[in-house]
Amino acid sequence: MTTYKTVLFSFNGSPRTLDRGLSLQEAQAICKHSDSSSRTCRDNTRLDRWGRDRSNPWFIGYTEE
């Protein structure tokens, strides 16, 4: 079975793996959520962890493991 991982991509940084062993549907659901982008995220915990700096935007994507 093919599994996927979610990855945090940022403008000024290296990609960082967040989750592993996901199904395609799970990975897609995470990436479709409004908190998966610095532009649309409203969760203060995620903003504190991944960045509030508008000069370093980020988003969560997925890739096959």
C-alpha positions as CSV (number, residue, x, y, z in Angstrom):
1,M,0.0,0.0,0.0
2,T,1.3,3.5,-0.9
3,T,1.6,5.9,2.0
4,Y,2.1,9.6,2.0
5,K,3.7,12.2,4.3
6,T,2.7,15.8,4.9
7,V,5.5,18.4,4.5
8,L,5.7,22.0,5.6
9,F,7.1,24.1,2.8
10,S,8.3,27.7,3.5
11,F,9.7,30.5,1.4
12,N,12.9,30.9,3.4
13,G,13.5,27.4,4.8
14,S,14.0,23.7,4.1
15,P,10.9,21.4,3.8
16,R,10.1,19.7,7.1
17,T,8.1,16.5,7.4
18,L,5.1,16.7,9.7
19,D,3.2,13.4,9.4
20,R,4.1,10.0,7.9
21,G,2.1,6.8,7.0
22,L,-1.0,8.6,5.8
23,S,-3.4,7.4,3.2
24,L,-3.9,9.6,0.2
25,Q,-7.3,10.7,1.5
26,E,-5.8,11.6,4.9
27,A,-3.0,13.6,3.3
28,Q,-5.4,15.5,1.0
29,A,-7.7,16.3,3.9
30,I,-4.9,17.9,5.9
31,C,-3.8,19.9,2.9
32,K,-7.3,21.1,2.1
33,H,-7.8,22.4,5.7
34,S,-7.8,26.2,6.0
35,D,-5.0,26.0,8.6
36,S,-2.6,24.5,6.0
37,S,-1.4,27.9,4.7
38,S,0.1,30.9,6.4
39,R,-2.3,33.0,4.4
40,T,-5.5,31.3,5.7
41,C,-4.4,29.9,9.1
42,R,-6.3,31.2,12.1
43,D,-4.9,28.6,14.7
44,N,-2.5,30.6,17.0
45,T,-0.6,27.4,18.0
46,R,0.2,26.6,14.4
47,L,1.1,30.2,13.6
48,D,3.4,30.3,16.6
49,R,5.0,27.1,15.6
50,W,5.4,27.6,11.8
51,G,5.6,31.3,11.5
52,R,3.6,34.6,11.5
53,D,6.2,36.4,9.5
54,R,4.5,37.5,6.3
55,S,8.0,37.6,4.6
56,N,8.3,33.9,5.1
57,P,5.0,32.4,3.9
58,W,4.4,28.6,4.3
59,F,2.0,25.9,3.3
60,I,1.5,22.2,4.0
61,G,1.7,19.8,1.0
62,Y,2.1,16.1,0.7
63,T,4.2,13.6,-1.2
64,E,4.4,9.9,-1.6
65,E,6.8,8.2,0.9
